[in-house]
C-alpha cells in the first residue's frame, strides 16, 4: 500500500496567537531546536512516506525557510518530496477560490488538485498542534488489514487537559475498533474516554469523493458534516495510541508541554525512540559557552549560547545570551534572545530576538506565563 501525507500548517493558529502572529502554527519553535512541523513530518518520513504536502494559509515565510528543499528529512527528491500548498494555487478548480480557508474541510477542498493528481493508495492527515512520536506504519497496517475507509488515531482523554470545543472530538468505538460515535468535546459531559488526535489514514479515492461531495453541499466542518454522517457504514476505525503525546491549545499548554521535556517521559517517549528520530533543520553552531560563575540545572540548552548567569528548569534556544548575575528560572527563551546582567526571569516566554536590558525583573505564573513578543526591547 502506497501512502502520501498532508499536514495542516495553519488551522490551529488561533489557539496560540502570541506565537503565530508572524508565523504558522507549523513553524512555532519547540524544544530548543525543533519546529512543531518537525514532529508530524518526522512521523511520516520514519514510516516510509516520501511525498508530503503542507497546506499553508498565510505567514508561511518562516515555514518555507525552515523546510527549504526538504533535504534534512530526506525529502529533496525529483519525484515526490515535500510541497508547500499555499492558498489559491489551484483556485481555478476550487469552489473556495479567492477565499482563505478557516476549517480542515475547506483546507482539503483547497488542495483537491493535489489529492486527485496523487497516485498513492492512501493519504495520512496530520495537524501541527500535536506532538508525538508514533509509528504510522502500524496505523497503516491496521488500516489495510481491517479494510477501513478511514482510520483515526485516538488516545485516552486526560481530565486535566483544557480544550476549545471546536478543536477536540470525543470518539467511541466497539470491541472491533469500529467507531460508533464522534461528538464535539464537552467540558461538562464526557461521552467517551478517548479523543481524536486528528491523525488519520484515509483511502485517497474515498477522500476525494468525500471532499467533492462536501464542496457541492457547502459543508464546512470535516467531523460534524462529513465523518459523523458516514459512521453507520462501519468503515471508520480507531487506532488506539498509548504513547507519549502533547497537544498545544494555548500559551499555557505550550509552556506546560515545553516544561514536560525536562522529564524522563518526554526523553524516552518523544526524542529518544530507537529508529524513529525527530528530524529538523540542521544549523551548525559553535558549542554553548559556559563562563566562570555560571550555573545550570535541569535545563535544555541548545548550541551557540553564552551563559554567564544561572539557568534552572528552562528551555534555551540557539544563540541566547544570559548575562552575568542573571537568574533564569522556569522560562523559555527563543532564538537569539539577549538577557542582560542581573536580570531576574521566572515563568517567561520570550520570542526570537528579544532584548531584556540589565536589572529587569519579569515574572509570570505557570498558568499565565509572561510573554515577550518577537524583537521587543524590555
FENWODA-V562431 format. One record per residue. N is the residue number from 1. RES is the residue in one letter. PHI is phi in radians with two decimals (999 if undefined). Layout:
# FENWODA-V562431
n & res & phi
N & RES & PHI
N & RES & PHI
This chain:
# FENWODA-V562431
n & res & phi
1 & X & 999
2 & X & -1.61
3 & X & -2.41
4 & X & -2.02
5 & X & -2.18
6 & X & -2.30
7 & X & -2.06
8 & X & -1.59
9 & X & -1.56
10 & X & -2.12
11 & X & -1.17
12 & X & -1.95
13 & X & -0.99
14 & X & -1.14
15 & X & -1.23
16 & X & -2.34
17 & X & -1.08
18 & X & -1.05
19 & X & -1.77
20 & X & -1.90
21 & X & -1.11
22 & X & -2.17
23 & X & -2.65
24 & X & -1.42
25 & X & -1.02
26 & X & -1.08
27 & X & -1.79
28 & X & -1.18
29 & X & -1.16
30 & X & -2.70
31 & X & 1.14
32 & X & 1.35
33 & X & -2.42
34 & X & -1.77
35 & X & -1.99
36 & X & -1.03
37 & X & -1.18
38 & X & -1.04
39 & X & -1.30
40 & X & -1.13
41 & X & -1.18
42 & X & -1.15
43 & X & -1.01
44 & X & -1.23
45 & X & -1.10
46 & X & -1.14
47 & X & -1.76
48 & X & 1.53
49 & X & -1.44
50 & X & -2.02
51 & X & -2.32
52 & X & -2.35
53 & X & -1.85
54 & X & -1.96
55 & X & -1.46
56 & X & -1.90
57 & X & -1.95
58 & X & -2.74
59 & X & 0.94
60 & X & -1.77
61 & X & -1.11
62 & X & -1.16
63 & X & -1.14
64 & X & -1.15
65 & X & -1.09
66 & X & -1.23
67 & X & -1.29
68 & X & 1.02
69 & X & -1.49
70 & X & 1.56
71 & X & -1.13
72 & X & -1.23
73 & X & -1.98
74 & X & 1.02
75 & X & -2.05
76 & X & -1.50
77 & X & -2.17
78 & X & -1.21
79 & X & -2.05
80 & X & 1.48
81 & X & 1.35
82 & X & -1.95
83 & X & -2.32
84 & X & -1.43
85 & X & -1.98
86 & X & -1.32
87 & X & -1.14
88 & X & 1.26
89 & X & -1.13
90 & X & -2.25
91 & X & -1.13
92 & X & -1.22
93 & X & -1.88
94 & X & -1.88
95 & X & -1.32
96 & X & -1.82
97 & X & -0.96
98 & X & 1.08
99 & X & -2.41
100 & X & -1.14
101 & X & -1.26
102 & X & -2.18
103 & X & -2.26
104 & X & -1.06
105 & X & -1.17
106 & X & -1.09
107 & X & -1.11
108 & X & -1.16
109 & X & -1.07
110 & X & -1.18
111 & X & -2.00
112 & X & -0.96
113 & X & -1.08
114 & X & -1.11
115 & X & -1.14
116 & X & -1.22
117 & X & -1.51
118 & X & -1.25
119 & X & -1.98
120 & X & -1.22
121 & X & -1.30
122 & X & -2.31
123 & X & -2.15
124 & X & -1.69
125 & X & -1.78
126 & X & -2.66
127 & X & -1.61
128 & X & -1.89
129 & X & -1.65
130 & X & -1.90
131 & X & -2.11
132 & X & -2.80
133 & X & -2.17
134 & X & -1.90
135 & X & -1.47
136 & X & -1.18
137 & X & -1.07
138 & X & -1.19
139 & X & -1.13
140 & X & -1.15
141 & X & -1.12
142 & X & -1.12
143 & X & -1.01
144 & X & -1.24
145 & X & -1.13
146 & X & -1.48
147 & X & 1.22
148 & X & -1.24
149 & X & -1.45
150 & X & -2.41
151 & X & -2.14
152 & X & -1.84
153 & X & -1.37
154 & X & -2.05
155 & X & -2.56
156 & X & -1.18
157 & X & -1.44
158 & X & -1.87
159 & X & -0.99
160 & X & -1.31
161 & X & -1.32
162 & X & -2.05
163 & X & -2.23
164 & X & -1.50
165 & X & -0.95
166 & X & -1.33
167 & X & -1.75
168 & X & -2.33
169 & X & -2.20
170 & X & -1.37
171 & X & -2.26
172 & X & -2.05
173 & X & -2.41
174 & X & -1.59
175 & X & -1.16
176 & X & -1.70
177 & X & 1.22
178 & X & -1.37
179 & X & -1.31
180 & X & -1.88
181 & X & -2.72
182 & X & -2.28
183 & X & -2.45
184 & X & -1.10
185 & X & -1.04
186 & X & -2.26
187 & X & -1.09
188 & X & -1.82
189 & X & -2.54
190 & X & -1.69
191 & X & -1.44
192 & X & -2.58
193 & X & -1.53
194 & X & -2.17
195 & X & -2.27
196 & X & -1.31
197 & X & -1.54
198 & X & 1.15
199 & X & -1.82
200 & X & -2.62
201 & X & -1.94
202 & X & -2.31
203 & X & -1.01
204 & X & -1.07
205 & X & -1.11
206 & X & -1.12
207 & X & -1.09
208 & X & -1.07
209 & X & -1.13
210 & X & -1.09
211 & X & -1.17
212 & X & -1.12
213 & X & -1.14
214 & X & -1.12
215 & X & -1.12
216 & X & -1.22
217 & X & -1.69
218 & X & 1.33
219 & X & -1.22
220 & X & -2.27
221 & X & -1.96
222 & X & -1.17
223 & X & -1.31
224 & X & -1.25
225 & X & -1.56
226 & X & -2.01
227 & X & -1.08
228 & X & -1.10
229 & X & -1.54
230 & X & -1.96
231 & X & -1.12
232 & X & -1.12
233 & X & -1.34
234 & X & 1.27
235 & X & -2.05
236 & X & -1.92
237 & X & -1.96
238 & X & -1.90
239 & X & -1.97
240 & X & -1.52
241 & X & -1.63
242 & X & -2.07
243 & X & -1.46
244 & X & -1.14
245 & X & -2.61
246 & X & -2.26
247 & X & -2.32
248 & X & -1.65
249 & X & -2.13
250 & X & -2.96
251 & X & -1.10
252 & X & -1.08
253 & X & -1.26
254 & X & -1.08
255 & X & -1.13
256 & X & -1.13
257 & X & -1.14
258 & X & -1.11
259 & X & -1.14
260 & X & -1.15
261 & X & -1.12
262 & X & -1.37
263 & X & -1.64
264 & X & -1.19
265 & X & -1.03
266 & X & -1.20
267 & X & -1.14
268 & X & -1.45
269 & X & -1.78
270 & X & -2.17
271 & X & -1.85
272 & X & -2.17
273 & X & -1.40
274 & X & -1.09
275 & X & 1.43
276 & X & -2.32
277 & X & -1.26
278 & X & -1.63
279 & X & -1.48
280 & X & -2.69
281 & X & -1.16
282 & X & -1.45
283 & X & -2.27
284 & X & -1.46
285 & X & -2.18
286 & X & -1.18
287 & X & -1.05
288 & X & -1.16
289 & X & -1.73
290 & X & -1.81
291 & X & -1.42
292 & X & -1.02
293 & X & 1.64
294 & X & -1.31
295 & X & -2.56
296 & X & -2.25
297 & X & -2.48
298 & X & 0.83
299 & X & -2.41
300 & X & -1.78
301 & X & -2.24
302 & X & -1.35
303 & X & -1.37
304 & X & 1.37
305 & X & -1.68
306 & X & -2.35
307 & X & -1.99
308 & X & -1.96
309 & X & -1.77
310 & X & -1.88
311 & X & -2.25
312 & X & -2.33
313 & X & 0.86
314 & X & -2.34
315 & X & -1.98
316 & X & -2.05
317 & X & -1.47
318 & X & -1.10
319 & X & 1.29
320 & X & -1.43
321 & X & -2.05
322 & X & -1.95
323 & X & -1.26
324 & X & -1.16
325 & X & 1.38
326 & X & -1.35
327 & X & -2.21
328 & X & -2.00
329 & X & -2.20
330 & X & 0.88
331 & X & -2.28
332 & X & -2.18
333 & X & -1.99
334 & X & -1.37
335 & X & -0.88
336 & X & 1.10
337 & X & -1.30
338 & X & -1.98
339 & X & -1.95
340 & X & -1.27
341 & X & -1.25
342 & X & 1.00
343 & X & -1.53
344 & X & -2.05
345 & X & -2.18
346 & X & -2.51
347 & X & 0.94
348 & X & -2.00
349 & X & -2.03
350 & X & -1.89
351 & X & -1.26
352 & X & -1.08
353 & X & 1.05
354 & X & -1.42
355 & X & -2.07
356 & X & -1.95
357 & X & -1.27
358 & X & -0.95
359 & X & 1.37
360 & X & -1.31
361 & X & -2.27
362 & X & -2.09
363 & X & -2.55
364 & X & -2.16
365 & X & -2.46
366 & X & -1.04
367 & X & -1.56
368 & X & -2.67
369 & X & -1.09
370 & X & -1.39
371 & X & -1.83
372 & X & -2.09
373 & X & -1.26
374 & X & -0.99
375 & X & 1.31
376 & X & -1.32
377 & X & -1.90
378 & X & -1.80
